Amino acid sequence: MKAPARLQSLIDEGLIDSVVRQLMSGKEAMVYVVRCGDDTRCAKIYKEATQRSFRQAVDYTENRKVKNTRLQRAMAKGSKFGRQATEAAWQSAEVDALYRLAAAGVRVPEPYNFCDGVLLMELVTDAEGDAAPRLNDVVFAPGDARRHHATLLKEVVRMLCAGVVHGDLSEFNVLLAEDGPVIIDLPQAVDAAGNNHAKRMLLRDVDNLRNFFGQFAPDLLPTRYGEEIWSLYEHGALSVETPLTGTFQRKAGAVDVGAVLREVDDARAEEAARLVRTAAR
């Protein structure tokens, strides 16, 4: 197929040889299957901020730093240059997260290059060598649902031990490869220790997984892995090998009304986003 304009420069520079086909178009990017020598990879072209339905909410960008103080000032002021710098930082956040998580042993697509707002990375495939489906496109037997749920909980723990919370994890952001689930879409990943919203995001990520797999294995629905995982993390007792029970007993104490209202607002926003994703498919 004819190369999109954003990929032509990568062809001119010899980073890719040809564009095979469009793989998907999402809320934040368009993804193409490309050829790089003897390898087939994918190229993720990030949409401009004005074209995305997923906004760079302050919850996600809180505590993100850039080394250049001039860039920091421009980003804080919101000037044209600052907005461009913010956009570049948002895009590079996924690259940074991919390298960081891959080094920690998390199953994410292997990144190869990032150039001009285009991320070249591994094409995740199924047993037949075709592009792997999202979890949302697969129907599971109860046993398989429990197995994949357990695998992804382990990956969530591994991410948290590496200091990262996905922030938008759901059945739409996990591919089912030949070797199991692969976590994708990480530009909104947050620093677990440096972001005040990290706990809420982790709980939402884990709840999304529970609710999805609970459709096929209802015994997962009463579990409370999110609270258990975060409590262990807060107390410095979490490791990849920590056994999880899925139970959690909340300590009695004063109710934080503001926190409850924020949770309600977040739940409404997440449901609205889910409806938008479903309608777009």
N, C-alpha and C positions, 0 to 999 in steps of 0.2 A: 504494500500500500504506500501511498505518498506520505512522506514524513511530515508530521506537524511542524510548524515553524520553530517551536521551542526545542524540537529534537534535531532539526537540521544542523544547528551549530555543533552538536555533539558528533554528528556524522562527519562534518567538515574537519573536526579535530581528531577523528579516528577513534573516539571512545566507543562508538557503536557503528556497525556496518549497515544495518537496515532495520526497518520497522516492519514487523510481521502483521500485527493487528492490534486493535484496541481491546484491552482486557476488561476495563470497567471505568465508570465515571462516578465518583462519590462526592460527598459534601465538601471535601477539601482539596481533591486532586483527581486527575485523570491518569490511568495506568495503561501502559502499552507493553506488549511483548516485543522484544527486540533481539537482534542477533549481534553477538560480539565474538567474532572469530568463529570457533566451533561451539561456543556456548550460547544457550538461550537464556535471556534474563528479562527482567521487567524494568521499565523506566517510569517513575512516578513524577508527574508534572504537577507541581503545586499551583492551585488557583490563586489569583490575586485576592486580597482580603475582601474587596468589594463584590467578588463573585462567589464567595463561600457562604454556605448556610451555617457553618460552624464558626462562631466568632471567637476571637482571642480574649476570652473573658479574663478579668483580673484575677479570678480564682486560680487560673492555670498559670498565668505569667508571674504570679507573686514570687519574689525572691530569685527570679532568674537574673543572672548577672552577665555583663559583658566586660571584658578587660579594658577596653578603650574608654577612658573617662569622657572624652568628647562625644562618643556615641551614647553613653549613659545620659549625658545632659540633653542631647538632642531627642532621645527617646522619651525622656521625662517631659520635655516641652511640647512634644507632639508636632514638631515642625515636619515639613515634607521630607527632609532628610531623615528626621527621627522616625517617621512612619515607615520609611524604606528600611531603616535599620531594624525596627521592630519586626517587620515582615521577614527580613533575612534571619533574625534570631529565632523566630517561630519555626521557620523551615529547617534550620540547622539543628533545632532541638531534637527532631526525630533521628537525625544522623547520629548525634551524640548519644542518644538513648540506645539506639541499635548497637553501637559499638560497646557501650558500657554493659548492656545486658548480655550480649553475645559473649563477652569476656567472663561474665558471671555464670555462664552455662544455661541461660534462659533460651528457650527455642523461639527465636525470632528470625526473620529473613536476614541472610548475610548481606551486609552493605558492601558495595564495591567502590562507588564514587559518588560525589555530589558536586554538580557543576551547573551554574546559571539557573538555580531553582529546580533542577532535575536530579532525582535520586536514582542511581542505578543500583539494583540489588537482586538478590536471588529470586528466581521464579519458583515459587513453592508449587509442587506437583503432587498428584495422587499416584496410586499404584500403576495406572495406565500411562503415566507421563503427561497427562493433561493438567491444566491449571487446577489447583486444589479448590474445592468448593468452600464457601463459608459454612459455619455451623448452622446458620439459619436455613440453609438449603438442604439439610440432611435430616432424615428421620432415624431415630435411634431406638434400638432395643433397650429395655431397662438396664441390663448388665453393661452394655456399651456406654450408656449415659452415665452410670455411676463411675465407670473406669475413666472416661474422659474428664468428668467433673473432678475426680481425685487428681488427675494429671495436671489440670489447670490450677487447682488450688496449690499444688506444689510449685508451679511456676509463679503464681502470685507471691508465695512466700519467698521464693528465690529472688524475685524482683525487689521485694521489700528489704530483704537482707542486703541487697545491693544499693539500697537507698532510693528506690524508684517506685512510684505508684502510677499505674497506667492512666487512670483518670477517666477513661471512656470505654472500659472493657465490657464487651457484650458479645452475643452470638454473631453480631455483624463484624466484629473485629478479631475473629479467630478463624483461621483456615484449617481444614482437616486434611493434612498431608498423609503420604504413605506411612510415615513414621509417627503420626499422631498430631495433636493440635499444635498450631503455630500462631503466635500472637503477633498481630500487625497493627498499623496505624498508631504511631506514638508521638506525634508532634505536641500533644497536650499532656505528655507525661510530666509529673511533678516530683520535686525533691521531697522525700518522706519526712526528713527532719526539718527542712527549711520552709515548708509551706503549711500555713495554718489550716488549710482545707484538706490536707492529705488524708486524715482519718476518715472524714466524710466520704471522700472519693473512693478510698479503699473499700469501705463498707458497701458503697453502691456497686462497685465492680464485682465484689463477691456475691452480693444479692442478685445481680444480673445473671451470673452463672448459675446460681441456685434456682432461680425462677425458670430459666430456660431448660436446664436438664431435669428440673422437677416435673416438667410436662410429661416426661417419659419414665421417670422414676420418682413417684410422689413421695417416697420416704425421705427424699432430700429436702423437701419443702420446710419442715420444722427446724432444720439445722441452723446454727448461728456461728458459722466458721469465721465470718468477718470480724465480729466482736472478739472472738477467741484469739484470732491471729493478731489483731491490733493490741490487745491486752498483753500478750506475750512479748510483742515488739517493744511496747512502752516500758516493760519491766526488764528488758535486756535478756529475755529468756527464749528468743526465737532464733531458730536455725533451720536450715533446709531439712535436717533430720528430726526436728521436733515432731513428735506424734500429735495429731489433732483429733479431737473428739467430736467437734461440731456442737458442743454445748457451751453455754456461757451464763453465769449468774451475775446479774448486775447488782452492784453494791447499793444499798439504800442511801439516800442523801437528798439534798435540795434539788428541785427540778429547775433546769435552765430553760426558761420559757423561750428566750431568744433562740436558743439552739434548736428547740423543738419546731419553732416556726420556720427556721431556715431549712430544716429537714423536710417540712411539708412543701415549701417552695421548690426545693431541689427535686422532690418526687414528682411534682407537677411538671417541672421543666423537663425531666427525664422522660416522662410519659408523652409529653408533646413532641419531643425529639424522636421517640420511638415511633409515634404515629407518622411523622414526616418521613422517616426512613422506610417504613412499611409501604407508605403510599408511593414512594419513589421507585420501589422495586417492580 
